[in-house]
Amino acid sequence: MSLINLVLPDTGNFLVDIILWLVNITSSVAAGVILFTVLLKLITLPFDFMSRFSMRKNSIKMEEMRPELEKLQQQYADNKDLYNQKMMALYKKNGYSMFGACLPTILTLIIFIVAVTAFNDYSKYQNVKYFYDMTNAYNGVLYAGLDTDERYIIVNGENLIVDMEGISEIYSSEDTESVSDTVKKFTPEGENHEIFIEKSSNEYVIYTTNSYVYYVRGYSSAENGETFGNISFRVREEGLTAENNPLASEANDYLKIKTAEGELTYSQSAEGENPMTAENFILDIRQERSAETFRNNGSKFLWVKNIWVTDSALAHPIESYQDFNNKHGQREGGSCSCSGTVTPVMSEGDYNNLTAKLSEQKSQPNGYFILVALTAGISLLTQIVMSKGQKAQMELQTVDGQGAQTQKIMTWMMPIMMAVFAFMYTAAFSLYIILSSLISMFTTIGINKIADLKYKKKTEEGGVTHSRVYTPKQQPEEDKKGKKDKKGKKGKKEENEGDFLSGEADKKKHVRGRLK
């Protein structure tokens, strides 16, 4: 019986480490994702505030300029370039900045892309870690089959360590008691069990007083000593049936298998109509421990069976062997998933052993597209809220109102794009998008209200919203009754002729052209 060797991959991203830390302190994957989303939104809040406040301020200014812009739209309906020139001049005159919201928006977009990468990396890491934990449980059944001590046989966390150099020295010592020509035994200091060592031409076989496995270690001889190689195990049947054997007792959960009748020990399962062999008994336990580890991994979220797989009826809580290796295997010539030869993470036989008791998880739907639909719906609602605050810009930034049509298209395109992301990536990412969109929607409403209140306060205090906004001055009563403007009607006409926004300058140029 062999071990499965699976190396836990690096997280590869500092944001993944943060998510992992949050998941560990909350003891819940969903809670960790929610907390990560909130923290990330708090970090981006200053940029969001700058962007949203600037956009709302521009929207207010655009509403103030609406009469003049609508007049320009009518006047230059057939000349888009000239309309844009007039519009830009009006923007400059009224202090309207088209780029005030760009930098914060770009920074927010960069953080979003980084978050997408982080969740993608974390999902790959976590799905491999599930198999890593299953592997440890699967191997742990064999590790538990030996008496341990503080010197020669040690279980250190998830690994079994056997001091082969010390074992070899004891076997070569003439003071060690011989059981047969090839077997020797000794009692470690301070322990109440014996270690038996059998040596052949190319391997050591080690077992202890109560062990239900043989630990087999290959070796090769060299001038400077022995070099130890591969590790394997064999089942020691007498260790499973020995009376008063603490490792083989009914209290040892490692040596029980679940059947329709309940939990059975080897002594019970070896009887009856279909007696189980010792090897199959241990293999069955290993497969059951692996399955239990996956069932208890905490990846379930409401109706979603595995939060690190997409919420889809087409996906399964456990990826197929082919999908698992395609996603997580080492690809020669780069990490592109579309070409090259893939080095499998594990053999198909090892995969089948780890998932032998998880046939339901390999075939049942992981979800029902609920998070995908929620992602699209919340994104649409957020777009509607944001577009209401930019109505003036969309209607007036183009002479033919094409901006409003573009905004309508974007209002529907963004939710569709978010739904595609939710379908392609994981349920955890969908949860992040939903929560992030909700926070953005409510912060937008709040920031808009702050901007409106600030505008209202300035209006009440000074009558203008900005020092550069054009406000016609009222003429004194004396001028209205009797005094004439020094320039007179002719001067007033010349003034209008020089006004770029009025259109009079364009008319004058046109008339002069005809005269010439």
C-alpha positions in Angstrom: 0.0 0.0 0.0 1.6 3.2 -1.1 1.4 6.8 0.0 0.1 9.7 -2.1 2.6 12.5 -2.3 1.0 15.9 -3.0 2.8 19.2 -2.4 0.7 22.1 -1.1 1.2 25.0 -3.7 2.2 28.5 -2.7 -0.6 31.1 -2.6 1.4 33.2 -5.0 -0.4 36.5 -4.2 -0.3 38.6 -1.1 -4.0 39.3 -1.4 -4.5 35.5 -1.3 -2.6 35.4 2.0 -4.9 38.1 3.3 -8.1 36.2 2.3 -6.6 33.0 3.8 -5.9 34.8 7.1 -9.4 36.2 7.2 -10.9 32.8 6.5 -8.8 31.3 9.3 -9.7 33.9 11.9 -13.5 33.7 11.0 -13.5 29.9 10.6 -15.8 30.4 7.6 -14.9 30.8 3.9 -18.0 33.0 3.2 -17.4 35.2 6.2 -13.7 35.6 5.2 -14.8 36.6 1.6 -17.3 39.1 3.0 -14.8 40.6 5.4 -12.2 40.9 2.6 -14.7 42.6 0.4 -15.6 45.2 3.1 -11.9 45.9 3.8 -11.1 46.3 0.1 -14.0 48.7 -0.3 -12.8 50.7 2.7 -9.4 51.0 1.1 -10.9 52.2 -2.2 -13.5 54.4 -0.5 -11.4 57.6 -0.7 -10.9 57.1 -4.5 -14.5 56.1 -4.9 -15.6 59.3 -3.1 -13.3 61.5 -5.2 -14.6 59.9 -8.4 -18.3 59.9 -7.5 -18.2 63.4 -6.0 -16.5 64.8 -9.1 -19.0 63.0 -11.3 -22.0 64.4 -9.4 -20.5 67.9 -9.3 -20.1 67.7 -13.1 -23.6 66.5 -13.4 -24.9 69.6 -11.5 -22.8 71.9 -13.7 -24.1 70.2 -16.8 -27.7 70.8 -15.7 -26.8 74.5 -15.3 -25.4 74.6 -18.8 -28.3 72.6 -20.3 -30.2 75.6 -21.8 -27.0 76.8 -23.6 -26.0 73.3 -24.7 -29.5 72.5 -26.0 -29.3 75.8 -28.0 -25.9 74.7 -29.4 -27.3 71.3 -30.3 -30.0 72.9 -32.4 -27.7 75.5 -33.9 -24.9 72.9 -34.9 -27.0 69.8 -35.4 -25.2 69.2 -38.7 -21.7 70.0 -37.6 -20.5 67.7 -34.8 -16.9 69.1 -34.8 -18.0 72.7 -34.3 -20.5 71.6 -31.6 -17.7 69.9 -29.7 -15.6 73.1 -30.0 -18.4 75.2 -28.7 -19.1 72.7 -25.9 -15.5 72.6 -24.8 -15.4 76.4 -24.7 -18.5 76.3 -22.5 -17.0 73.7 -20.3 -13.9 75.9 -19.7 -16.0 78.9 -19.1 -18.0 77.2 -16.4 -15.2 75.2 -14.7 -16.5 71.8 -15.9 -13.7 69.1 -15.8 -14.0 66.0 -17.9 -11.0 64.4 -16.3 -11.7 65.0 -12.6 -13.2 61.5 -12.1 -10.7 59.7 -14.4 -7.8 59.0 -12.1 -9.8 57.7 -9.1 -11.8 55.5 -11.5 -8.6 54.1 -13.1 -7.2 53.3 -9.6 -10.5 51.6 -8.6 -10.4 49.6 -11.9 -6.8 48.5 -11.2 -7.8 47.3 -7.7 -10.8 45.4 -9.2 -8.5 43.6 -11.7 -6.1 42.8 -8.8 -9.0 41.4 -6.8 -10.1 39.2 -9.8 -6.6 37.8 -10.0 -6.5 37.2 -6.2 -9.8 35.3 -6.2 -8.7 33.2 -9.2 -5.4 32.4 -7.6 -7.1 31.6 -4.3 -9.6 29.3 -5.9 -6.8 27.3 -7.5 -4.9 27.2 -4.3 -8.0 26.1 -2.2 -9.1 23.4 -4.6 -5.6 21.8 -4.5 -5.5 22.3 -0.7 -8.7 20.2 -0.4 -7.0 17.3 -2.1 -3.9 18.0 0.0 -5.9 17.7 3.2 -7.6 14.6 1.8 -4.2 13.1 1.1 -3.0 13.7 4.6 -6.1 12.0 6.0 -5.6 9.1 3.5 -2.0 8.7 4.4 -2.7 9.2 8.1 -4.5 5.8 8.4 -1.1 4.1 7.7 0.8 6.5 9.9 -1.5 5.6 12.8 -0.6 1.9 12.3 2.7 2.1 14.2 3.5 2.7 17.8 5.3 6.0 18.1 8.0 7.3 20.4 10.1 10.4 20.8 13.2 9.0 19.0 12.8 6.5 16.2 9.2 6.6 15.0 7.6 10.1 15.2 4.4 11.5 13.7 5.2 15.2 13.2 2.0 17.0 12.3 1.0 15.5 8.9 4.2 13.5 8.3 5.6 10.2 9.6 9.3 10.3 10.4 11.3 7.1 10.9 14.9 7.5 11.9 16.4 5.0 9.4 20.0 5.8 10.4 19.3 5.0 14.0 17.4 1.9 13.0 20.3 0.8 10.8 22.8 1.3 13.6 20.7 -0.7 16.1 20.2 -3.5 13.6 24.0 -3.7 13.0 24.7 -3.7 16.8 25.7 -7.0 18.3 23.9 -6.1 21.5 20.5 -6.1 19.8 18.4 -9.1 20.4 17.8 -11.4 17.4 14.4 -12.9 16.8 15.5 -14.9 13.7 18.3 -14.8 11.1 16.9 -11.6 9.6 14.8 -10.1 12.3 16.0 -8.1 15.4 14.0 -6.3 18.1 14.7 -3.7 20.7 12.8 -1.5 23.2 13.2 2.3 22.9 14.2 3.9 26.1 11.2 4.9 28.2 8.7 3.1 26.0 6.6 0.0 26.6 6.6 -1.3 23.0 9.2 -3.1 20.9 10.4 -2.2 17.5 11.1 -5.1 15.1 13.5 -4.8 12.2 13.8 -7.2 9.3 16.5 -6.6 6.7 16.7 -8.2 3.3 19.0 -7.5 0.4 17.3 -4.2 -0.7 14.8 -3.2 2.0 14.1 -2.8 5.7 10.7 -3.9 7.1 9.8 -2.3 10.4 6.8 -2.9 12.7 6.0 -2.5 16.4 4.3 -4.5 19.1 0.8 -3.2 18.3 1.2 -2.2 14.7 -1.3 -3.1 12.0 1.1 -2.1 9.2 4.6 -3.0 8.1 6.7 0.1 7.2 8.9 -0.9 4.2 11.9 1.3 3.3 14.1 0.5 0.3 17.9 1.1 0.5 21.1 0.7 -1.5 24.6 0.2 -0.1 27.5 2.5 -0.8 31.0 2.8 0.4 30.1 5.6 2.9 26.9 3.9 4.2 23.4 3.1 3.1 21.2 5.3 1.0 17.5 5.1 1.8 14.8 5.3 -0.9 11.2 4.7 -1.5 8.6 4.1 1.2 5.7 1.7 1.1 3.4 -0.1 3.6 1.9 -3.6 3.9 -1.0 -4.6 6.1 -0.1 -6.7 9.2 -3.2 -8.7 9.7 -2.2 -10.1 13.1 -2.0 -6.5 14.4 -5.7 -6.0 13.4 -6.9 -9.0 15.4 -4.6 -9.1 18.4 -6.4 -9.1 21.7 -5.9 -5.9 23.9 -4.2 -4.2 21.0 -4.8 -0.5 21.6 -4.2 0.3 17.9 -6.7 -2.3 16.8 -9.3 -1.8 19.5 -12.9 -0.7 18.8 -12.1 2.7 20.4 -9.7 3.5 17.6 -11.8 5.5 15.0 -9.1 4.9 12.4 -9.9 1.2 12.4 -13.7 1.4 11.8 -15.5 1.4 8.5 -19.0 2.7 7.9 -21.6 0.2 6.5 -25.3 0.1 6.3 -25.3 -1.7 9.6 -23.2 0.9 11.3 -19.4 1.1 12.1 -17.5 -2.2 12.0 -14.1 -3.2 13.1 -11.9 -5.6 11.1 -12.8 -8.6 13.2 -16.5 -8.0 12.4 -16.0 -7.2 8.8 -13.8 -10.3 8.2 -16.8 -12.5 9.1 -20.1 -13.0 7.4 -21.1 -13.8 3.9 -18.6 -11.5 2.2 -15.6 -11.3 4.4 -13.2 -8.4 3.8 -9.5 -8.9 3.4 -7.2 -6.9 5.6 -5.9 -4.9 2.6 -9.4 -4.0 1.5 -10.4 -3.1 5.0 -7.5 -0.6 5.4 -8.1 0.8 1.9 -11.8 1.3 2.7 -10.9 3.2 5.9 -8.4 5.4 4.0 -11.0 6.2 1.3 -13.6 7.0 4.0 -11.3 9.3 5.9 -10.5 11.1 2.7 -14.2 11.6 2.0 -14.9 12.8 5.5 -12.1 15.4 5.2 -13.7 16.9 2.1 -17.2 16.8 3.6 -16.0 18.7 6.6 -13.8 21.3 4.8 -16.3 24.2 5.3 -16.6 25.0 1.6 -20.4 24.9 1.6 -22.3 28.2 1.3 -26.1 28.0 1.5 -27.1 26.1 -1.7 -23.6 26.1 -3.1 -21.8 22.8 -2.4 -18.2 24.2 -3.0 -17.8 28.0 -2.8 -14.6 27.7 -4.8 -16.4 26.3 -7.8 -18.9 28.3 -9.9 -22.6 28.4 -8.8 -23.7 26.4 -11.8 -25.8 23.2 -12.4 -23.1 22.3 -15.0 -20.3 22.2 -12.5 -19.7 19.8 -9.6 -18.3 20.2 -6.1 -15.3 18.1 -7.0 -13.7 18.6 -10.4 -13.2 15.7 -12.7 -9.7 14.2 -12.9 -9.2 15.8 -16.4 -10.4 19.3 -15.3 -8.4 19.1 -12.0 -5.1 18.4 -13.8 -5.8 20.9 -16.6 -6.4 23.7 -14.1 -3.7 22.8 -11.5 -1.1 20.7 -13.3 2.3 22.1 -14.3 2.2 23.0 -18.0 5.5 22.8 -19.9 6.5 26.0 -21.7 4.4 28.4 -19.6 1.2 28.6 -17.7 -1.1 29.1 -20.7 -4.0 26.7 -20.4 -4.5 26.4 -24.1 -1.4 24.5 -25.2 1.6 22.5 -24.1 2.0 19.2 -22.1 0.5 19.0 -18.6 2.4 17.3 -15.8 -0.4 15.8 -13.7 -0.8 16.8 -10.1 -1.4 13.2 -9.2 -2.0 9.9 -11.0 -5.6 9.0 -11.9 -5.4 6.0 -9.6 -4.5 8.3 -6.6 -7.4 10.6 -7.6 -9.8 7.7 -7.7 -8.7 6.5 -4.3 -9.1 9.9 -2.7 -12.6 10.4 -4.2 -13.9 6.8 -4.1 -16.5 7.7 -1.4 -17.4 11.0 -3.1 -19.3 9.8 -6.1 -22.2 12.1 -5.2 -20.0 15.1 -5.0 -18.5 14.3 -8.4 -21.9 14.2 -10.2 -24.3 16.5 -8.3 -24.7 20.1 -9.4 -22.6 22.6 -7.5 -25.3 25.3 -7.7 -28.3 26.6 -9.6 -27.0 29.9 -11.2 -28.6 31.9 -8.4 -25.4 33.8 -7.6 -24.9 34.4 -11.3 -28.4 35.8 -11.6 -27.9 37.9 -8.5 -24.6 39.2 -9.8 -26.3 40.4 -13.0 -29.3 41.9 -11.2 -27.3 43.8 -8.6 -24.9 45.1 -11.3 -27.9 46.3 -13.4 -29.4 48.1 -10.4 -26.0 49.7 -9.7 -25.7 50.9 -13.3 -29.2 52.4 -13.2 -28.4 54.3 -10.0 -25.2 55.6 -11.4 -26.7 56.5 -14.8 -29.4 58.6 -13.2 -26.7 60.9 -11.8 -25.1 61.2 -15.2 -28.2 61.8 -17.3 -27.2 65.4 -18.3 -23.8 64.4 -19.4 -25.1 61.5 -21.6 -27.8 63.7 -23.2 -25.6 66.8 -23.9 -22.1 65.5 -24.6 -22.9 64.8 -28.2 -24.9 66.9 -30.6 -27.2 64.1 -31.6 -27.6 62.6 -28.1 -25.7 59.5 -29.1 -24.1 59.5 -25.6 -27.4 58.7 -24.0 -27.8 55.7 -26.3 -24.3 54.5 -25.5 -25.1 54.8 -21.8 -28.2 52.7 -22.3 -26.1 50.0 -24.0 -23.5 50.1 -21.2 -26.3 49.8 -18.6 -27.1 46.4 -20.0 -23.7 45.4 -21.1 -22.1 45.7 -17.7 -24.5 43.2 -16.0 -24.0 40.8 -18.8 -20.3 41.0 -18.5 -20.5 40.6 -14.7 -22.7 37.5 -15.2 -20.1 36.0 -17.5 -17.4 36.6 -14.9 -19.6 35.0 -12.2 -20.2 32.0 -14.5 -16.5 31.6 -15.5 -15.1 32.1 -12.0 -16.1 30.9 -8.5 -19.1 31.3 -6.2 -16.8 33.1 -3.8 -16.0 35.7 -6.6 -19.7 36.1 -7.3 -20.3 36.8 -3.6 -17.5 39.4 -3.8 -19.0 41.1 -6.9 -22.5 41.2 -5.4 -21.4 42.6 -2.1 -19.0 45.1 -3.8 -21.8 46.3 -6.1 -24.2 46.8 -3.2 -21.6 48.8 -1.3 -20.9 50.9 -4.5 -24.6 51.5 -5.1 -25.3 52.8 -1.5 -22.1 54.8 -1.4 -23.0 56.4 -4.7 -26.4 57.4 -3.3 -24.8 58.8 -0.2 -22.1 60.7 -2.1 -24.7 62.2 -4.5 -26.7 63.5 -1.5 -23.5 65.0 0.0 -22.7 66.7 -3.3 -26.3 68.0 -3.6 -26.3 69.4 -0.1 -23.0 71.1 -0.7 -24.3 72.6 -3.9 -27.5 73.8 -2.2 -25.5 75.4 0.7 -23.3 77.3 -1.8 -26.4 78.4 -3.7 -28.0 79.7 -0.5 -24.8 81.5 0.6 -23.6 83.1 -2.6 -26.2 82.5 -5.4 -23.6 80.8 -7.5 -22.2 77.3 -7.5 -18.8 78.1 -8.8 -16.8 81.3 -9.3 -16.4 80.7 -13.0 -20.0 80.0 -13.8 -21.5 82.6 -16.0 -24.2 84.7 -14.3 -25.6 87.8 -16.1 -25.4 91.0 -14.1 -28.5 93.0 -13.5 -28.5 96.6 -14.9 -29.1 99.5 -12.4 -32.5 101.1 -12.6 -31.0 104.4 -13.9 -29.5 102.6 -16.9 -32.8 100.9 -17.7 -34.7 104.2 -17.6 -32.5 106.7 -19.3 -28.9 106.0 -19.8 -27.6 104.3 -22.9 -24.8 101.9 -23.2 -21.7 103.8 -24.4 -21.3 101.4 -27.2 -24.9 101.8 -28.3 -26.6 99.3 -30.5 -23.8 99.1 -32.9 -21.3 98.4 -30.1 -23.5 95.7 -28.7 -23.6 94.1 -32.1 -19.9 94.2 -32.4 -19.6 92.6 -28.9 -21.8 89.8 -30.0 -19.9 89.3 -33.1 -16.8 88.6 -31.1 -18.6 86.1 -28.8 -17.5 82.5 -29.7 -20.4 80.8 -28.0 -23.1 83.1 -29.4 -22.4 82.0 -33.0 -22.4 85.6 -34.2 -18.7 85.4 -35.0 -19.4 82.5 -37.4 -22.1 84.4 -39.1 -19.9 87.4 -39.6 -17.1 85.3 -41.2 -19.7 83.8 -43.5 -21.0 87.2 -44.6 -17.6 88.6 -45.3 -16.8 85.5 -47.3 -19.7 86.2 -49.6 -18.8 89.8 -50.0 -15.4 88.9 -51.1 
